[in-house]
Amino acid sequence: MIKIKFCGISHIEDAIVASNYADLIGVVTDPVSPRFVKPEFIDIVKNFVNKPVVNVKVKGKINDIVNESKADYVQIHRVLDMEEIEDILSYNKKFILYVPSSEKYYSYFKTIVNKTNHLILIDSEKKGEKVNLEVSKIWIKEYDKVGIGGGITLNNIEEFLSLNPYWIDISSGIEKYKSKKDHDKMIRIVEKVKEWKSIL
Ligand SMILES: O=C(O)c1ccccc1NCC(=O)[C@H](O)[C@H](O)COP(=O)(O)O
């Protein structure tokens, strides 16, 4: 089955529900986000869940992000420079590397694929916009660890699943309001992913 990351988790009860249904639990610890929580929240969440937790950060030094919590993965949600990509290779840590879904980032995408073995997240250039599905479709075929996020909802998830990504990333589409998850939407979206598998 296509793996699922539920992102933007900022309440313990949402983390517990997420851990029953998703493969990865994303926590945004960057103050730029309305879903921001302190990195310490990750360490608390880890006492309640049995799924890997991802620390999602936009800004900051890689070393600081790696060391600020007990997260199993670090998702750097920005385009890195070459020095940072080299730096990542020196850590014994799992990363999720964000690539904006625009043709102009194709060589960046290839650099990451060729240099690292980490999960890649193809996502919209700007938070809140829908990811470019045409670009994503091509890139998903080129590397087996590509996930897709950026505007997935209960109403459009089939468009994303049809690209056959390794994993999908959902946050705003499973919210009651910004930062609070809707448990019913979480469960229904997982059912859709399961149904999709049985169609194939
Ligand atoms: O959640 C945020 O507010 C956020 C802010 C800045 C960078 C990343 C952020 N979240 C990342 C995610 O929620 C997911 O990795 C992905 O973008 C899917 O999100 P959505 O389009 O809301 O489903």
The ligand as a MOL file (V3000), in Angstrom:
LIG
                    3D

  0  0  0     0  0            999 V3000
M  V30 BEGIN CTAB
M  V30 COUNTS 23 23 0 0 0
M  V30 BEGIN ATOM
M  V30 1 O 2.2960 22.8760 7.9450 0
M  V30 2 C 2.7970 23.9810 7.7680 0
M  V30 3 O 2.2470 25.0060 8.1480 0
M  V30 4 C 4.1150 24.1060 7.0610 0
M  V30 5 C 4.7080 25.3530 7.0040 0
M  V30 6 C 5.9160 25.4850 6.3510 0
M  V30 7 C 6.5360 24.4150 5.7690 0
M  V30 8 C 5.9310 23.1550 5.8010 0
M  V30 9 C 4.7320 22.9970 6.4310 0
M  V30 10 N 4.1030 21.7810 6.4460 0
M  V30 11 C 4.5200 20.6650 5.6950 0
M  V30 12 C 3.3800 19.7710 5.4810 0
M  V30 13 O 2.3360 19.9310 6.0310 0
M  V30 14 C 3.5120 18.6170 4.5530 0
M  V30 15 O 4.8520 18.1970 4.5130 0
M  V30 16 C 3.0430 18.9110 3.1300 0
M  V30 17 O 3.4290 20.2000 2.7410 0
M  V30 18 C 1.5690 18.6950 2.9040 0
M  V30 19 O 0.8020 19.7280 3.3850 0
M  V30 20 P -0.6870 20.0430 2.8440 0
M  V30 21 O -0.5990 20.6220 1.4880 0
M  V30 22 O -1.2240 21.0110 3.8530 0
M  V30 23 O -1.4520 18.7600 2.8450 0
M  V30 END ATOM
M  V30 BEGIN BOND
M  V30 1 2 1 2
M  V30 2 1 2 3
M  V30 3 1 2 4
M  V30 4 1 4 5
M  V30 5 2 4 9
M  V30 6 2 5 6
M  V30 7 1 6 7
M  V30 8 2 7 8
M  V30 9 1 8 9
M  V30 10 1 9 10
M  V30 11 1 10 11
M  V30 12 1 11 12
M  V30 13 2 12 13
M  V30 14 1 12 14
M  V30 15 1 14 15
M  V30 16 1 14 16
M  V30 17 1 16 17
M  V30 18 1 16 18
M  V30 19 1 18 19
M  V30 20 1 19 20
M  V30 21 2 20 21
M  V30 22 1 20 22
M  V30 23 1 20 23
M  V30 END BOND
M  V30 END CTAB
M  END
